[in-house]
Amino acid sequence: MNDLTIELQERKTKVVLPENLAFGRNFTDHYFEMDYNSEKGWHNAIIKKYGTFPVSPATMVFHYGQAIFEGLKAYKQIDGRVAIFRPEKNFERLNNSAERMCIPKVDEKFVLDALKKLIEIEQDWIPTQKGYSLYVRPLVFGSDPILGVKPSDEYKFMMFLSPVGPYYPQGFKPVPIYVTDQFVRAAKKGIGECKTAANYAASFAGQAEAKKHGYSQVLWLDGIEQKYLEEVGAMNIFVQFKDEVTTPMLNGSILPGITRLSCLQILKDWKYNTTERLISIQEVIDAYKSGRLVEMFGTGTAAIISSVSKLKFNDTILQFNEERAGELSTKLYNELIGIQFGEIEDRYGWMTYLE
């Protein structure tokens, strides 16, 4: 399909952003939508006024959870240009999730072009402060209004936008992480590597447990042995030992994060001994006790980098610094933010600009 209909909503006043931009609470005037059925394929691509839409109680996504999504960001750079961070990787990952969830793939070039047009229309919504951005949420769900345990025959694809401030309003400070072996988020050969709604629903019980104990996020262990680090809530996890910076290897139950991928590339270019491997929680504890553990941090689109202030597993607490982020995580954060805002040369070609 090559046709995109645009129905612009007339703005009577200039866009005024709220002073405190809480994450995911404010949405722009327009969004993108298109439909799928087996006869027409993907069709009815349109950018139109943002709003609610009628849906049947029998819509299949409500009953059988067939939904995938992505998260990426656009930035207003210091020279005034608008740039999106690695969007092609997000649409590639969306199609990987689609394949596993029996959802028809989208034309990656078409939806990227549609996204660029949507952001061009809504660029007045992009905050200009350092650390602020325009969050993009692509979403696909089974829309067939039929009860039946099978893949939907109809789908809806959407992209909508949200101006956001820093993920952590208190600023770039370290966060406490809670390790649980009471719940399992995902197992190999399941859907752990997909960005699908079911993965996040499966994480809520562990997240609630972490909050109950005063921790911001939960670090999941593997689903079989409950022994190896996997990922943190909405982030991948990195561990810096004195002689190595490592992150859990992708094994089918871990989301292949785009910020994770970017950090690995930067670390290799900085000549760190960078690895992807199995990391047991006991290895982390032993390294902490012996003085070999330097710091830990998470990586993800929303927060970019989250330094770990302390890590709790059962009765063991690994205490880092609760006031100041780690040296390496701070360096990575500044590098990524610098590239995204155009303050540092984009030597990787990661930023996609509006034409």
ABEGO torsion letter per residue (X at the ends): XABBBBBBBBBABBBBBBABBBBGABBBABBBBBBBBAAAEBBGBBBBBBEBBBBBAABAAAAAGBBBBBBBBBBBBAAGBBBBBGAAAAAAAAAAAAAAAGBBBBBAAAAAAAAAAAAAAAAAABBABBGBBBBBBBBBBBABBBBEBBBBABBBBBBBBBBBBBABAAEBBBBBBBBBAABBABBBGBAAABBBAAAAAAAAAAAAAAAAAGBABBBBBBAAAGABBBBBEABBBBBBBAABBBBBBBAGABBBBAAAAAAAAAAAAAGBBBBBBBBBAAAAAAAAAAGABABBBBBBAAAGBBBBABBBBEABBBBBBAABBBAAAAAAAAAAAAAAAGABBBAAGABBBBX
